[in-house]
Every structure is written in structure tokens, then in C-alpha cells.
Amino acid sequence: MTEARSLYQKMGYPMSLEHDIADYLQRGYMIRTPDFLVLGKPVKLFTTTEPHDQWGTVGADAWYIKLLVGSLSALLDMVPYPLPFVCFERWIRGSRNLKTYSFKRVKEIAWAAQK
């Protein structure tokens, strides 16, 4: 949790880690082990509603990853079910930046990182 808290401060997230954990425990997914923490939820990418504002989405096509501390391999092992895309949120100097990859590409990156 220390690494996650420091990441929140470094990236300039507008909400506290505790606020987001409470949100994802109630309405999304939070998975935590001693070496891993993820906050995520299923979303629709191709809609006018931003992924961070979507909750309880029907017909989702992507995993929106709000926070990942740990390896991509662990994420892929723990994701409840696959969706076509994975969207990672990053904050750079106080501005949201989303990076979207196909699920297949995330698997390739995770596999390459294990070598």
C-alpha cells in the first residue's frame, strides 16, 4: 500500500487512494496480495462517457485499470474474465492520460517482461 500511496502522490491523482479503494470495493474490483494491488472495472471504450465515470457497465469491451502495483502477468492471472481491450489510467502533471491496448497485446507485453 505504501507504493500505491506514493504513486498517487507522484502522479497527482485528484482523489485519495483511500477514496478510490472505497469506490472500487463497492462498485468495481480491488484485488490485493502482498506484492500486488489493482483497482479496475469493466467499461465501454467507444462511448461518450469517460471510462472513469462508468460504473455497472453492461456490454463492456475493456478493463479500465485505475491503479496497478505489481506485474502485468499477475494482472492477467487475476482478471475475473477477459475483455477485448485493457485501458490503463495514468496521471501526468495533474492531467489524465489513458493508454489502451488489446488484451492480446497486454499478454504479449507481460510475456516479454517475464523473459
ABEGO torsion letter per residue (X at the ends): XAAAAAAAAAAGBABBAAAAAAAAAAABBBBBBAABBBBBBBBBABBABBAAABBGBBGBABBBBABBBEBAAAAAAABABBBABBBBBBBBGGBBBBBBBBAAAAAAAAAAAAX
